[in-house]
Amino acid sequence: MESRAPSSAASSSTAKPAWSPPSGTLGALTRAAHERANADAAGLPELRAQARDLPKAVPFATALRGDTIRVIAEIKRSSPSKGDIAPSLDAVSQAKLYAAGGAAAISVLTEPDKFGGTLSDLRAVSAAVSAPALRKDFIVHPVQLWQARVNGAAAALLIARALSPSNLALLFNEAAAAGIETLVEVRDETELARALDIGARVIGVNNRNLETLEIDVSNAPRVIALIPSHIIAVAESGMQTVDDVSAPARAGADAILVGSAISASTNPEAAVRALSRVARVSR
């Protein structure tokens, strides 16, 4: 299908408001990520050397295309909005259940303080399942992308609101240099324009405002409708049931990222299978 041109709200020629550092919960998480990344930065040359000997990463974007909604199933022990979700969750066992349910990709949270994740989770999951793994974290420094590559990730999350336009572009290009893909997360038309400007191939639209933690389930369908059809669109946050997925599916979402509902589910395999059967409408 021929791509539809983005609306004027998402056009790269439209004047964009000046970026300011994030506040609230996202601001605190981003500042903590900077501290961790700065402490790890000295290891960047070694990580780059290790990555040279690795096989090509599993394709991420192509796994998210199909006639039905593709599910990026997330391993999530806790979060700032919900507190404990599944604190004793075993990452490998959960990933295998997700894969059995038809998950197209596995999102592995590696943020340690508020989400209870580790790079060891990413490494173990990447080795245990064939589905591509996404490093879900607050990426603010190149070292985090090379950590993702060395620990088996096929892709990494970049949050537009957390990054200045110049740093978003820098990290997007650094991910390509590391041999991994990116999921560029946006929330509104301004951030969508920035994602399009850097050439993002997979764009996620979050229903959750990460600064206030409030959810507006109409947000992802609204912004996804503006994304050109050749770009993969992912709806994020606030989806628990098949009914919750219907609005983003009708708006043309290719995939959804679901964490809390399936991490806490007593039958995550069945939960992923049900979500994966939702038909999507082409944009």
C-alpha positions as CSV (number, residue, x, y, z in Angstrom):
1,M,0.0,0.0,0.0
2,E,1.3,3.5,-0.8
3,S,2.2,5.5,2.2
4,R,0.0,8.4,3.2
5,A,1.8,11.7,3.7
6,P,1.8,12.7,7.4
7,S,-0.6,15.5,8.4
8,S,0.7,19.0,8.8
9,A,0.9,18.3,12.6
10,A,3.4,15.6,11.9
11,S,5.3,17.2,9.0
12,S,9.0,17.8,9.5
13,S,8.6,21.3,8.0
14,T,6.2,22.4,10.8
15,A,7.7,24.6,13.5
16,K,8.2,22.7,16.7
17,P,8.1,23.9,20.3
18,A,11.3,24.0,22.1
19,W,12.2,20.8,24.1
20,S,12.5,21.0,27.8
21,P,13.8,18.3,30.2
22,P,11.0,16.0,31.5
23,S,9.5,16.5,34.9
24,G,7.6,14.3,37.3
25,T,8.1,10.6,37.3
26,L,9.8,10.5,33.9
27,G,12.2,13.3,35.0
28,A,13.3,11.3,38.0
29,L,13.7,8.1,36.1
30,T,15.7,9.8,33.4
31,R,18.0,11.5,35.9
32,A,18.7,8.1,37.6
33,A,19.4,6.6,34.2
34,H,21.9,9.3,33.5
35,E,23.7,8.4,36.7
36,R,23.8,4.7,36.0
37,A,24.9,5.3,32.4
38,N,27.7,7.7,33.4
39,A,29.0,5.1,35.8
40,D,29.0,2.5,33.0
41,A,30.4,4.8,30.3
42,A,34.0,3.7,30.8
43,G,33.1,0.3,29.6
44,L,31.9,1.5,26.2
45,P,35.1,0.6,24.2
46,E,35.0,-3.0,25.5
47,L,31.3,-3.4,24.7
48,R,32.0,-2.2,21.2
49,A,34.8,-4.7,20.8
50,Q,32.6,-7.5,22.1
51,A,29.8,-6.6,19.7
52,R,32.1,-7.1,16.7
53,D,32.0,-10.8,17.1
54,L,28.3,-11.2,17.6
55,P,25.9,-12.6,15.0
56,K,23.4,-10.3,13.4
57,A,20.5,-9.4,15.7
58,V,17.1,-11.1,15.2
59,P,14.9,-8.8,13.0
60,F,12.5,-6.7,15.1
61,A,10.5,-4.5,12.8
62,T,9.5,-7.3,10.4
63,A,8.2,-9.4,13.3
64,L,5.6,-6.7,13.9
65,R,3.8,-6.9,10.6
66,G,0.7,-9.1,9.9
67,D,-3.1,-9.2,9.4
68,T,-3.7,-9.4,13.1
69,I,-2.3,-7.3,16.0
70,R,1.2,-8.4,16.9
71,V,1.9,-8.5,20.6
72,I,5.1,-7.2,22.2
73,A,4.8,-9.0,25.5
74,E,6.6,-7.4,28.5
75,I,8.3,-8.9,31.5
76,K,7.4,-6.5,34.2
77,R,7.8,-7.1,38.0
78,S,6.8,-3.6,39.2
79,S,6.2,-0.1,38.1
80,P,5.9,3.4,39.5
81,S,2.2,3.5,38.8
82,K,1.2,0.1,40.1
83,G,3.9,-0.8,42.6
84,D,4.5,-4.6,42.8
85,I,3.0,-6.5,39.9
86,A,4.8,-9.8,39.9
87,P,7.8,-9.4,42.1
88,S,8.9,-13.0,41.9
89,L,8.4,-13.4,38.2
90,D,11.0,-15.5,36.5
91,A,12.0,-13.8,33.2
92,V,12.8,-16.9,31.2
93,S,9.8,-18.9,32.3
94,Q,7.5,-16.0,31.5
95,A,9.2,-15.3,28.1
96,K,8.6,-19.0,27.1
97,L,4.9,-18.7,28.0
98,Y,4.6,-15.5,26.0
99,A,6.4,-17.1,23.0
100,A,4.1,-20.2,23.2
101,G,1.1,-17.8,23.1
102,G,2.4,-16.2,19.9
103,A,4.2,-13.1,21.1
104,A,5.9,-11.4,18.2
105,A,8.6,-9.9,20.5
106,I,9.5,-9.9,24.2
107,S,10.0,-6.6,26.0
108,V,12.4,-6.9,28.9
109,L,12.5,-4.2,31.4
110,T,16.1,-3.6,32.6
111,E,15.5,-0.6,34.9
112,P,16.4,-1.8,38.4
113,D,14.9,0.6,40.9
114,K,11.3,1.1,40.0
115,F,10.7,-1.9,37.6
116,G,12.8,-4.6,39.2
117,G,14.6,-5.4,35.9
118,T,18.2,-6.4,35.1
119,L,20.5,-6.8,32.1
120,S,20.7,-10.4,33.2
121,D,17.0,-10.8,32.5
122,L,17.6,-9.5,28.9
123,R,20.5,-11.8,28.4
124,A,18.7,-14.9,29.6
125,V,15.5,-14.2,27.7
126,S,17.4,-13.5,24.5
127,A,19.1,-16.9,24.8
128,A,15.9,-18.8,25.7
129,V,13.4,-17.7,23.0
130,S,13.7,-17.0,19.3
131,A,11.4,-14.0,19.3
132,P,13.3,-10.7,19.2
133,A,14.0,-9.0,22.5
134,L,13.4,-5.3,23.2
135,R,15.5,-3.6,25.9
136,K,12.9,-1.5,27.7
137,D,14.7,1.2,29.8
138,F,15.3,4.9,30.0
139,I,18.0,5.1,27.3
140,V,20.0,8.3,27.6
141,H,23.6,7.3,26.6
142,P,25.2,5.3,23.9
143,V,26.7,2.8,26.4
144,Q,23.1,1.5,27.1
145,L,22.6,0.6,23.5
146,W,25.9,-1.4,23.3
147,Q,24.9,-3.1,26.6
148,A,21.6,-4.0,24.9
149,R,23.4,-5.5,21.9
150,V,25.9,-7.5,23.9
151,N,23.2,-8.8,26.1
152,G,21.1,-10.1,23.1
153,A,18.6,-7.4,22.4
154,A,17.3,-7.0,18.9
155,A,16.0,-3.5,19.6
156,A,15.9,-0.8,22.3
157,L,13.4,1.8,23.4
158,L,14.0,5.5,22.8
159,I,11.5,7.8,24.6
160,A,11.2,11.1,22.7
161,R,10.0,13.0,25.7
162,A,13.1,11.9,27.7
163,L,15.6,13.1,25.0
164,S,16.4,16.4,23.4
165,P,15.9,16.3,19.6
166,S,19.6,16.2,19.0
167,N,20.2,13.4,21.6
168,L,17.2,11.4,20.1
169,A,18.9,11.6,16.7
170,L,22.3,10.7,18.1
171,L,21.0,7.6,20.0
172,F,18.9,6.5,17.0
173,N,22.1,6.5,14.8
174,E,24.1,4.9,17.6
175,A,21.6,2.0,17.8
176,A,22.1,1.4,14.1
177,A,25.9,1.4,14.6
178,A,25.4,-1.1,17.4
179,G,23.4,-3.3,15.1
180,I,20.0,-3.1,16.8
181,E,16.7,-1.5,15.9
182,T,14.7,1.0,17.8
183,L,11.2,1.5,19.1
184,V,10.8,5.3,19.2
185,E,8.1,6.2,21.7
186,V,6.0,9.4,21.3
187,R,2.9,10.8,22.8
188,D,1.8,13.7,20.6
189,E,2.1,15.2,17.1
190,T,5.2,17.2,18.0
191,E,7.1,14.1,19.2
192,L,5.8,12.1,16.2
193,A,7.3,14.8,13.9
194,R,10.6,14.3,15.6
195,A,10.5,10.6,15.2
196,L,9.7,10.9,11.5
197,D,12.5,13.4,11.1
198,I,15.1,10.9,12.3
199,G,13.8,8.1,10.1
200,A,12.2,5.9,12.7
201,R,10.8,2.7,11.3
202,V,8.9,1.6,14.4
203,I,7.0,4.2,16.4
204,G,5.2,3.6,19.6
205,V,2.4,5.8,20.9
206,N,1.9,5.8,24.6
207,N,-1.5,6.3,26.2
208,R,0.3,7.0,29.4
209,N,1.8,10.4,30.2
210,L,5.1,9.3,31.8
211,E,5.4,12.6,33.7
212,T,2.1,12.4,35.5
213,L,1.4,8.7,35.0
214,E,-2.1,9.5,33.8
215,I,-3.6,7.3,31.0
216,D,-5.8,8.5,28.1
217,V,-6.8,5.5,26.1
218,S,-7.9,7.7,23.2
219,N,-4.3,9.0,22.7
220,A,-2.7,6.1,20.9
221,P,-5.5,5.6,18.3
222,R,-5.5,9.4,17.6
223,V,-1.8,9.7,17.0
224,I,-1.4,6.3,15.3
225,A,-3.9,7.5,12.6
226,L,-1.2,10.1,11.6
227,I,1.6,7.7,11.1
228,P,2.5,6.8,7.5
229,S,1.5,3.3,6.6
230,H,5.1,2.2,5.7
231,I,6.1,2.8,9.4
232,I,5.1,0.2,12.0
233,A,2.8,1.7,14.7
234,V,2.7,0.3,18.2
235,A,0.1,1.2,20.8
236,E,1.3,1.2,24.4
237,S,-0.2,1.2,27.9
238,G,-3.7,0.9,29.3
239,M,-4.7,-2.3,27.4
240,Q,-5.7,-5.4,29.4
241,T,-8.4,-7.2,27.3
242,V,-9.3,-7.9,23.7
243,D,-11.9,-5.1,23.9
244,D,-9.1,-2.6,25.0
245,V,-7.2,-3.4,21.8
246,S,-10.0,-2.8,19.4
247,A,-9.6,1.0,19.2
248,P,-5.9,1.0,18.3
249,A,-6.5,-1.9,15.9
250,R,-9.2,0.1,14.1
251,A,-6.9,3.1,14.0
252,G,-4.3,1.0,12.1
253,A,-1.9,-0.1,14.9
254,D,0.4,-2.9,13.7
255,A,1.2,-4.0,17.3
256,I,0.6,-3.4,20.9
257,L,3.0,-3.4,23.9
258,V,1.4,-5.0,27.0
259,G,3.1,-5.4,30.3
260,S,1.2,-5.3,33.6
261,A,-1.9,-7.3,32.5
262,I,0.0,-10.3,31.2
263,S,2.8,-10.2,33.7
264,A,0.2,-10.5,36.5
265,S,-1.9,-13.0,34.6
266,T,-2.4,-16.5,35.9
267,N,-2.3,-17.8,32.3
268,P,0.0,-15.5,30.3
269,E,0.2,-17.8,27.4
270,A,-3.6,-17.7,26.9
271,A,-3.7,-13.9,27.5
272,V,-1.1,-13.3,24.7
273,R,-2.9,-15.7,22.4
274,A,-6.2,-13.9,22.7
275,L,-4.6,-10.5,22.1
276,S,-2.7,-11.8,19.1
277,R,-6.0,-12.8,17.4
278,V,-7.4,-9.2,17.1
279,A,-7.7,-8.2,13.5
280,R,-6.1,-4.9,12.4
281,V,-7.2,-2.3,9.9
282,S,-4.6,-1.0,7.5
283,R,-3.8,2.7,7.7
